[in-house]
Amino acid sequence: MLLLLFTVSLARKRKLRENYTLLWLFISLVLFLIIGEYKMLTGLAGIFGASPNSLLTFCGFVALLLLILQLSIMNSYQAMQIKNLTQKISLLEQKFYQNSLLKIKNKVKISS
């Protein structure tokens, strides 16, 4: 319950982006439902032949792996965007430098 309230608080203060907010709200709601419905957890544990504690630990481990995977995908996408933007800035700086040299050469020709 505290995770849910903390996530909403961060989202309202604009310290957590919308896509992360939805992810954390989903995680906190799932955790709240699993912990709140202990009978459901014991039923699932019985199906898999495990204790409720080990099933909960396993689900948490899988959730963390999925979270790391999602963050890695976003990190890769942002790295690609940074590379593309850096290349565009470099091209723009090169064009600007060439235009500045042309203007200087034209001024020199006019004054000579």
N, C-alpha and C positions, 0 to 999 in steps of 0.2 A: 504494500500500500504506500509506503514511503517513497519507493522508486517511482511509482505513478505520479505522486504529488510533486516530487522533485523534477521529473521530466516536464510536467505541465508548467511548473514555475520557470524552468530554463527556457521553455518555448515562449512563454509570455514576455520574458525579458529580452528575447531575440538573441540569446546566447547559444541556442541550439537550432540548427537549420531544420527546415520542414521535413526533408527526407530522413534525417536522423531522428526527428521527433516521432514520426510514424513508426519507425523501427523500434525505438525504445518504448513507445506506448504499447505496441504489440507484445514485446517481450515482457513488460510488466503485467499486462493483462493475462497473458498465458501463465506466468508464474503465480499470479494471484488466484487464478482458477484452479491450477494444479494443487497449490497449497491449501486452498479453501475447501476443495472437494477431495478429502483424504480417501474416501471410499473409491473414487474414480482412480486415484493413484494406486491403491492396493489392488483394485481389479486389473489394471493394466500390468502391474507387477506380477500378479498371478498368471496372466496370459503368457508373459515372457519368462516366467520361472525365476524371477529375481525378487529381491527384497525392495520395498518401496524406497528406502534410502538410496540404494545403489541405482535404481531406475531414475530417481530424481537427479542424482549426480551425473549419470550418463546423459540425460536430457540437457542438463546444464552445460556439459562438455560439448555436446553437439551444437547447442545454441551459440556458444562462444566461437566454435569453429566457423559456423555460418556467418557470424558477425565479423570475424577476421577476414573471411573471404570477401564479404561485401565491401569492407573498408579497403582491402587490397585492390579490388576492381576499381573503386572510386579513385584511389591513389594513382593507379596506372593511367586512368583517363585524364586526370588532372596533370600528370607529368607530360602526357602527350600534348595537351593543350598549351602548357607552358613552353614546350619545345617549339610548337607551331607559332606561338605569339612572339617568341624570341627571334625566330627566323624572319617573321614579318617586320618586326622592329628593325632588324639589321638591314633588310632590303629598303625600308623607308629611310633610314639614316644614310644609306649609300646613295639613294636618289637625291636626297636633300643636299648631300655633300657635292654631288655632281652638278646640281643646279646652281649651287653657290659658286662653284668654280667657273661655270659658264658666265654667270653674271659678272664676276670679277674680270674675266677675260674680255667681255664685251665693254666694260668700263675702261679697261686699259687701252683697247683698240680705239675707242671713241676719243679718249684724251690724247692719243699719240698723233 
